[in-house]
Amino acid sequence: MNCFPLSISTSEGTPKRRIASMRIRRETGDPIGEATTLNGLGPAHLRSRRLDKARMHFEQSLAIARRFGERRWEGIAWGNLADTLVDLGDRDHWHLAVSLEHLAAALEAAGDEAQQRWDEALGR
C-alpha cells in the first residue's frame, strides 16, 4: 500500500499537505498527480478507521488512473481498494477483493512497458 506520514494533520486526521497538494493539482490540471494524491489520502483514513472515506478516495484515484491509462496507478488503486473492502468486513465482496489484489499485482507488474506495447499494437 502507498502510505504517507501523518505528522501534520487537520482535526480529522487528514494530512494538510495532501489536501494542499490536491488543491494545487486540480488547479493546474494535473490529473495523474490528483490520482496519486487521492491514493495518498486513503491510508490516512484507513489508519483512523474512516473506511468509507478511504474507499471513496481509492475509487476516485482508480477512476482517474483508468481514464488516463495509468496502469501502474490503476493497479495500486485496485490493491488499496481491495484492502479497504476487506477492512470494511464486506463478506459479499471478499472474493472481489481477492480478485482485485491479483489484478492490481498484474497491472503493477505490467507497468508502462505493457501500455507502450499495447499502444504500438493499436498503432497509436
Secondary structure as GFF3:
##gff-version 3
##sequence-region A 1 124
A	DSSP	alpha_helix	16	27	.	.	.	ID=ss1
A	DSSP	alpha_helix	31	47	.	.	.	ID=ss2
A	DSSP	alpha_helix	51	67	.	.	.	ID=ss3
A	DSSP	alpha_helix	71	87	.	.	.	ID=ss4
A	DSSP	three_ten_helix	91	93	.	.	.	ID=ss5
A	DSSP	alpha_helix	94	121	.	.	.	ID=ss6
###
